[in-house]
Amino acid sequence: MVGSGTDSGTRMRVLIYSDNAETREQVRLAVGRRPAADVPKVEFVECATAPAVIGKLDSKDPLDRIDVAVFDGEAASPVGGMGLCRQVKDEIFRCPPVLLLVGRRDDGWLGTWSRAEAVVSHPIDPVALAESLAELMRSRTELVDG
């Protein structure tokens, strides 16, 4: 990530993990090109499998850097989003912040268990998702710039 949120060339890479293409599309549409005016534009990186997520997050290439991740806690592949979140928090050095999508509001405690920095429930509320993602992007920018 380079520059400030108002720079036209600035991008933050947001990884979306879900085995469901519709869920990934809902996240993209809810976030749009920029979730808030004071954060950079978003470049999405989509993954449908846990090995692909780990490969992206563990990449040593600076051009492949992921700034924030969104994991679908309801993913039904062999590794769900909650378990994957906990795994990457343990295994990936300087793991980016993760926003976890959970099945219902009462499942928010699972975000704590999985070590996610933010939780949003299904059905996806575009305003809540954009606000939560923007907050994680701000915190990531502060870490990188500071």
N, C-alpha and C positions, 0 to 999 in steps of 0.2 A: 504494500500500500504506500503510495506516495502522495504528498500534497495535502491540501485541506479539503473539506467537504464541498467547497464551492468551486474547486478546480474542475474544469470540464474533462480533463484527461485522467483524473483520479478514479481508481476502481478498488473495491474490496471484493475479494473472492469468497463467496458463500457456498459451502458444500451442502447439498440437500440429499439426505439418505432416506429412501423409502423403496420398498419393493413394488409399490403401487405407483404407476405412472400418473394416475389422476391426482394422487396426493402431492406428488412433486409439482405438477402443474398448478394445483391450488396454492401452494406456497409461492411459486413464481408470480402468479397473478396477484396474490395478496400483497406481496412486497413491491412489485413493479420494478422500475429502474432504480429507484432510490426510496427507501422507506421513510426518510425524513429529510427536510431541507438542509440540515446541518451535518449530514453524513455523506460520504462519497457514494457514487453510483455503485451498483452491484453487478458483479459478473458471477453467474451461477455455474456451479460444477455439480452435475448430477451423478449419483451413484445408486445402483439397485442392489448391490451385494456388499457384505461386510468386508471381504478381502479388498474390494476396490476402495472402500473408505479408508482402510488402514494404509493402503498403498499411497493414496493422496495425502493423508495426514502425516505420513512418515517420510515423504519425499524430501530429499536434501537439496533439490533444485529450487532456488529462490523464486523462479518464475512460476512454480507450482504451488507456492505457499497458499494455504487456506487461512483466511482471517477469522471466520465464524462458521459454525456448522449448525444445521437444523436436522435433527434425527426424528424419524417417525417412530414413536414408542409402540405403535400398533403394527409395525412391520411384521409380517408373518414368515419371512424367510428363516433359514436355520438360526440366524442371530437377529434378535429384535433390537429395536433402537435403544431401549433402556439398558440392556446388557452390554450392547456395543459402546454406549456412552461410558459406562463404568469401566469397561476394558480399556478404551483409549485414554481415559483419565489416568489409569495406572501405567500404561505402556508407552504413551507418546510424550516425549520430552517437549515441554512448552505447548501442550495441547491447546488449540484455540477454544474459546468459549463455545458452549453447546446450548442450543435452545431445543428442548424436548417437547414433541407433540404427544399428548396423552389422550386416552379415550374419553375421559370425563373430568370435570373439575375436581371431584373427590380423589382422583388419582395423582394429585399434585405432589403428595408425599413420595411418590415413586421418583420424581425428579431429584429429590434430596438423596434418596438411596443411590441413584445412578450418577450423582455428582454433577448434574446439569446446572448451568448458571441461570437458566430461565425455563419456564414451563408455560405452554399454551395448550388449551384443550380443544379436541374435536367437538363439533364441527369447527373448522377454522374460521375465526373471526378476523377478517383482514386488518382491522384497526389494531386489535390486540397483538396480532402477529407482527405487524409493521413496527409498532411501538417497542415491543420486546426486542426485536432484532436490531432496531436503531440504537437501543440502549447498550446492547452487547457490542455493536460496532463502535460506539463512542468509547466504551471502556477499552476496547482493543486498540483504538487510535491513541489513547492516553498511554497505554503500555509501550507502544512502538515509538511514539514521539518522546516519551519521558525517559 
